[in-house]
């Protein structure tokens, strides 16, 4: 099987190059930037996106999300009939409809995925959202036999990602901003606890990522405002409880939220945070 990867020098593109080479497939790719260092063995770098997709059985779009539709239009005339086009955007929204129309005009088929991991993952037992039908899950299973596949509808996916991605990103941005404007990061870290440092590590991991990608995730997901409004409402409620010194209400809220999880899970989480801080 021949697999073309467009955006092959990027973070996710490079990951999939290595992944599919490891599966024994023939892999060809293109990127605006050739990449640093020698190409992996058995990998062919094509002079253009169109050259890369010609004769390929699978075309995986790993360019920046905001460029996906543009690149797909560019190569549409070179995609062979029956080719499987794989798109991996983290927000589906309007762009997925455009992608579907372009792929249909090329007499190709589409597989819409969302990798729920970053390119630094070392295991092949990663999680993938499959946005589509049971047949799409079957196709995804052929390409990623060891992955955990989660089937979702388009709207269902974006609403869930507003919580899984957008809420987590925004909460951590606000966390860092409040500290920086309040006491300053250096002073905060001097007096930090294991739990506050664990939260800070998550925030730093988020801030290490591409701001353009994260901006797109926030701006293009139609459910972000709903999620942000919900978070603001929760914070306002907690502020009222704390401000009025309602210890009983606070303790009840604390206990209620804790009961969301198994007690053993809570204990494992606490042990993990403290053992990590001791390293």
C-alpha positions in Angstrom: 0.0 0.0 0.0 1.3 3.5 -0.9 0.5 6.3 1.5 1.0 10.0 0.7 1.4 12.3 3.6 0.9 16.0 2.9 2.7 18.1 5.5 5.2 15.3 6.1 7.8 17.5 7.8 5.5 18.8 10.4 5.0 17.4 13.9 2.0 15.1 13.2 3.1 14.5 9.6 6.5 13.2 10.8 4.7 11.0 13.3 2.6 9.4 10.6 5.6 9.0 8.3 7.4 6.9 11.0 4.2 5.1 11.9 3.3 3.9 8.4 6.9 3.0 7.6 6.8 0.9 10.7 3.7 -0.8 9.4 5.7 -1.7 6.2 3.9 0.6 3.9 5.4 2.6 1.1 5.3 6.3 2.2 5.7 9.4 0.0 5.3 12.9 1.3 5.7 16.6 0.6 6.0 19.7 2.7 6.9 23.3 2.1 9.9 22.7 4.3 12.0 19.6 3.5 12.8 18.9 7.1 16.0 18.7 9.1 18.4 15.8 8.7 18.2 12.7 6.4 14.9 11.3 5.4 13.8 8.0 7.0 14.8 4.9 5.1 12.2 3.9 2.4 10.5 7.4 2.6 10.3 9.4 -0.7 10.0 13.2 -0.6 8.0 14.4 -3.6 8.6 17.8 -5.3 5.0 18.8 -4.9 1.7 17.8 -3.1 0.2 16.7 -6.5 3.2 14.5 -7.3 2.9 12.9 -3.8 -0.8 11.9 -4.2 -0.6 10.5 -7.7 -0.9 6.7 -7.6 -1.3 6.7 -3.8 -3.9 4.4 -2.1 -4.2 6.7 0.9 -3.7 10.4 1.1 -3.3 11.8 4.7 -3.7 15.5 5.1 -1.3 16.6 7.9 -0.8 20.3 7.0 -1.9 23.0 9.4 -5.7 22.8 9.9 -6.4 26.2 8.4 -4.6 25.1 5.2 -6.3 21.7 4.8 -9.1 22.8 2.4 -6.7 24.8 0.3 -4.2 22.0 -0.1 -7.0 19.5 -0.8 -8.3 21.7 -3.6 -4.8 21.9 -4.9 -4.4 18.1 -5.2 -8.0 17.2 -6.1 -7.3 16.7 -9.8 -4.4 14.3 -9.0 -6.3 12.0 -6.6 -7.1 8.7 -8.2 -10.6 7.2 -8.2 -11.2 5.1 -5.1 -8.3 6.7 -3.1 -8.9 7.0 0.6 -8.4 10.6 1.8 -7.7 10.9 5.6 -8.2 14.3 7.3 -7.2 14.7 10.9 -8.4 18.2 12.0 -9.2 18.7 15.7 -12.3 20.8 14.8 -14.7 19.5 12.1 -17.3 22.3 11.8 -17.8 23.9 8.4 -14.5 22.7 7.0 -15.5 19.0 7.1 -18.4 19.8 4.8 -16.0 21.5 2.3 -13.6 18.6 2.5 -16.4 16.1 1.8 -17.5 18.0 -1.3 -14.0 18.1 -2.7 -13.3 14.4 -2.0 -16.7 13.4 -3.6 -15.9 15.3 -6.8 -12.6 13.4 -7.0 -14.5 10.1 -6.8 -12.4 9.3 -3.7 -13.6 8.3 -0.2 -13.1 10.2 3.0 -12.0 9.1 6.5 -12.3 11.9 9.1 -10.2 11.3 12.2 -9.0 13.2 15.2 -5.8 12.0 16.9 -6.3 12.4 20.7 -2.6 12.6 21.3 0.5 14.6 20.4 3.4 13.6 18.1 5.7 12.8 21.0 3.6 9.7 21.9 5.7 6.5 21.7 3.0 3.8 21.9 0.8 2.6 19.1 -2.1 2.2 21.5 -3.2 5.7 21.0 -6.8 7.0 20.8 -8.5 8.3 17.7 -11.9 9.8 17.2 -13.6 8.5 14.0 -16.1 11.0 12.9 -18.5 8.9 10.7 -20.1 5.5 10.3 -19.3 2.0 11.4 -17.7 1.5 8.0 -15.4 4.4 8.7 -14.4 2.6 11.9 -13.6 -0.5 9.9 -11.4 1.5 7.6 -9.6 3.2 10.5 -9.0 -0.2 12.1 -7.2 -1.4 9.0 -4.8 1.6 9.2 -4.5 1.7 13.0 -5.1 -1.9 14.2 -3.9 -1.2 17.8 -5.5 2.1 18.3 -8.5 2.7 20.5 -11.2 4.1 18.2 -14.1 6.3 19.4 -16.9 6.9 16.9 -18.6 10.3 17.1 -20.9 12.4 14.9 -19.6 15.7 13.6 -21.5 18.0 16.0 -21.0 15.5 18.9 -17.3 15.6 18.2 -17.0 19.4 18.2 -19.1 19.8 21.3 -17.0 17.2 23.2 -13.8 18.9 22.0 -15.0 22.2 23.3 -14.6 20.6 26.8 -11.7 18.3 26.2 -9.5 20.9 24.3 -10.9 24.4 24.5 -12.0 24.5 28.1 -8.7 22.9 29.3 -6.6 25.4 27.2 -8.5 28.5 28.2 -8.6 27.5 31.9 -4.8 27.1 31.9 -4.2 30.4 30.0 -6.4 32.1 32.6 -4.5 30.3 35.4 -1.1 31.5 34.2 -2.3 35.0 33.4 -3.9 35.4 36.9 -0.6 34.3 38.6 1.5 36.6 36.4 -0.6 39.6 37.1 -1.2 38.8 40.8 2.0 37.6 42.5 4.3 36.9 39.6 5.4 33.5 38.4 8.7 33.4 40.3 7.1 34.1 43.6 4.3 31.6 42.9 6.8 28.8 42.2 8.8 29.6 45.3 5.9 28.9 47.6 4.1 26.3 45.4 2.6 23.0 46.6 2.7 19.7 44.7 -0.8 20.2 43.4 -0.2 23.8 42.3 3.0 22.7 40.5 1.2 19.8 38.8 -1.3 22.4 37.5 1.5 24.6 36.4 3.2 21.7 34.5 0.0 21.2 32.5 -0.2 24.9 31.7 3.5 24.9 30.5 2.8 21.8 28.4 -0.1 23.7 26.7 2.0 26.9 26.2 4.7 24.9 24.6 2.4 24.2 21.6 1.8 26.1 18.4 -0.3 29.3 19.1 -1.7 29.3 15.6 -3.1 25.7 16.0 -4.6 26.5 19.4 -6.1 29.8 18.1 -7.8 27.8 15.3 -9.2 25.3 17.8 -10.7 28.1 19.9 -12.0 30.3 17.1 -13.5 27.6 14.8 -15.3 25.4 17.3 -19.0 26.6 17.4 -19.4 25.3 21.0 -16.6 27.3 22.7 -18.8 30.2 23.9 -21.3 27.7 25.5 -18.4 26.1 27.4 -16.8 29.3 28.4 -20.2 30.6 29.7 -20.6 27.5 31.7 -17.2 27.9 33.3 -17.8 31.5 34.1 -21.1 30.6 35.7 -19.4 27.9 37.9 -16.7 30.4 39.0 -19.3 33.1 39.8 -21.2 30.6 41.9 -18.1 29.6 43.8 -17.2 33.2 44.3 -20.5 33.9 45.9 -20.1 30.8 48.2 -16.6 31.8 49.2 -17.4 35.5 49.5 -20.4 34.9 51.8 -18.3 32.5 54.0 -20.8 29.7 53.4 -18.5 26.9 54.6 -21.3 24.3 54.5 -22.2 25.0 50.9 -18.5 24.9 49.9 -17.9 21.6 51.6 -21.1 20.1 50.0 -20.0 21.2 46.6 -16.5 19.9 47.2 -17.8 16.5 48.4 -20.3 16.3 45.6 -17.7 16.8 42.9 -15.4 14.4 44.6 -18.1 11.7 44.5 -17.9 12.0 40.6 -14.8 9.8 40.9 -14.0 6.5 42.6 -12.2 7.0 45.9 -9.4 4.8 44.7 -8.9 6.9 41.7 -8.7 10.0 43.8 -6.1 8.4 46.0 -4.1 7.3 43.0 -4.2 10.8 41.6 -3.0 12.3 44.9 -0.2 9.8 45.2 0.9 10.5 41.6 1.0 14.2 42.2 3.1 13.9 45.3 5.4 11.2 44.0 6.1 13.4 40.9 6.9 16.4 43.1 9.5 14.4 45.0 11.6 13.7 41.9 
